[in-house]
Every structure is written in C-alpha cells, then in structure tokens.
Amino acid sequence: MKRTAIISTALIAALALTGCQTTAEYNAQRAAATQQTLISYRGDTLGQLLREQPAMSATSYEVVTATRRIFIVEDEPTVSTVYLPPYTPAAGGTFNNPAMAQAAQNLATLNTVPGVARSVTRYCRLRVDADRIAEEPSPDSWRIRNVDYSGNNC
C-alpha cells in the first residue's frame, strides 16, 4: 500500500494499538508509527513525498554540500479549541429534612466549576535530507536520504 497521508497512516496504526494504555504509551506508539511511515520515503524523491502529502509544502532548505540539501517541509498550523462547559456537582445524599436538602443544593450551586477553553496549535515540520539526482530545478531532482519530524500533528 502506498503512503496516502502521514497523519492518517500513523493515526490508524496508533488506534489499532489503543486498548488499555497510558497516554505516554499511546504517544510512543503513535510516534513509532509516524517514524515508520517517514522511513518508507527513503529512496523516493522529494516530489513524490509532496504529491502524497498535498497539505505539506517545502518552505526552505539548508545547503549541506553542492549535491545535498536539507529541506524543511511543513503543513499549515491549525488551532484546535476544546471547550468544557460549566459543571455543577449534584448535591450528594438524600435528606429527610427539606431545609438540609435546600442547603445542600445551595452549596452545590456555589461550587459550580466554571467553563474552560483550551487551545492547541497543531503543526508538522519535516526535515528532509536529500541528494541531488538531476540538474532540473524540481523536487523530483532530489532523492530522500532520511526524514525527521517535529510537531504534534505528524
């Protein structure tokens, strides 16, 4: 199966492994799946990688030698926001005394947990180490030696 997307392949592999595990174990398995996907690009051209990952684009490069470059390939950062609405714990217990029941309800109302919003910027940055295989100024002129990544959306 040819690689269709780094994100979807890594996510499917990680989800298959999720049973009863910690967040650290899940993240380690997801990182391993992503690394395996990236390793499979070795020997392909930079152009092949960019065609298979249409959300990503080469943004810059570092010259290592006349025939070797390290390309920076990134996707557009996205912001994910999760909102947890306010929560009021229910009054615990059953009270035969109406005054006690009302006091417990009032206490629960005073202990309302406020709503919380949390935003995370998600991104993926690849460092693609490549050798020149042709003289044309094209991504297909660069054969991938290795791919490393950083980010939380690879």
N, C-alpha and C positions, 0 to 999 in steps of 0.2 A: 504494500500500500504506500503510495507516495504521500509525502507530508502535505496535509491540507492547511493546517494552521498550527503554529506553535502552541497557542493558548488552548485550542480545543483538544489537541492530542494529549497535552500534559494534564489537562483537567479530567479527561476521560480516564486516563491511566490512574490518576490520583483518586478519583471517585470509586474506581473498582477496588481500590485498596482500603477504602474507609469502612471500617466496621466499628469496633470499639477501640479507639486510639486517642492519643493526646494530640493537641494542636501541633506540638513540636514534631511528632511522628508524621502527621499529615503533611506538614510543610516540608519535611525531609523527603518524603516520598514524591511530593509534587516537584521539588527541585531536582530530584534524580530523574524523573520522567522528562522534565524540560531539558536537562543536560543530555539525555539520550537522544532526544529529538534534534538538538543542535549538533551533536556529534555526527548524526546521519548526513549533515550538509557537507562534511569534509569531502573534498574531491569535486563537488559541484561548483558552478560559477556563482558569483555574486548576483548575476542576473536571474538565475534560477531561484535563488533564495527570495529575491524581491518580487518575482512573479508569484511565488507560492505564499507570500506574506504581503498581500496588497495593502494592508493597513500600515506597513512599515516603509520607511524611505531612508536612503543614505543621506545623512546630514553633513558629514565632514569626513576627513581622513587624515592620518598621520603618515608621513613618508618614513619608512624604515630603511629601505635601500632603493636603488633605481627600479628594481623589479619586485618590490614588496611594499605593501601598504596595510595599514590597519584602518578599516572603515568603521565609522560609527553609524549604526542603523537604529532608528528609533521609531516608535509609534507616537501618535498624538496623546499627550496626557489627558486623562479623563478624571473628573471628580465624582466620586460616589458618596452620597449622603444617606445616612440611616437615621431615622427619627423614631425615638421611643416615646410614646405619648405619656402624659402624667398617669400615675398609678396611685390608687388609694387602697391600702390594705383593708380587707374586711375585718370588722370587729370580731375578735375571737370569742368563742364560748357562747353559751345560752344563759340568759339571765331571766329569773322569775320576777325580778323587781324592775318595773318599767323605767324607773329613774336610773338604775345601773345600766340598763340596755341603752338608754339615751346618752349617758356619759361615755360608754364605750364607743358608740357611733360618733360622738363629737371628737373623741380622741383620735379615732381613725381618720376623720376628716382633716384634723390638724396635722396629721402625719403624712399628708399627700406628698408623694415623690414627684418632683417637677419633671416635665418632659426634657429629653436630652437629644440634641442633634450632634452627630459625629460625621465629619467629612474626611475622606481619604483620597489623596491624589494617586491614581494608578498609572503606571508607565512601564515601559520595557525598553531597555537600551542594550543593543548587541555590539560587541567589539569583534569585528570580522577580520581575521588575519588572512591576507590573500596574496598570491603570487601572480605576476603578470604572465599571461599565456598568449596574448596577441597585442598588436600595436594599436588597434582601434580604440578610440575613447568611449568605451562602452562597459557596462557592468559585466557583460559576458566575456570580457578580456581578462577577468580576474578569477583564478581558481582558489577556492577556500582551503586554507590550511587548518584553521581552528576557529571556533566561535565561543566566546564567553558572553555572559549576560549579567545584567544587574537590573533591579527593579522588582516590582511586586505584581506585575501583570504579564509575565512571560509564560 
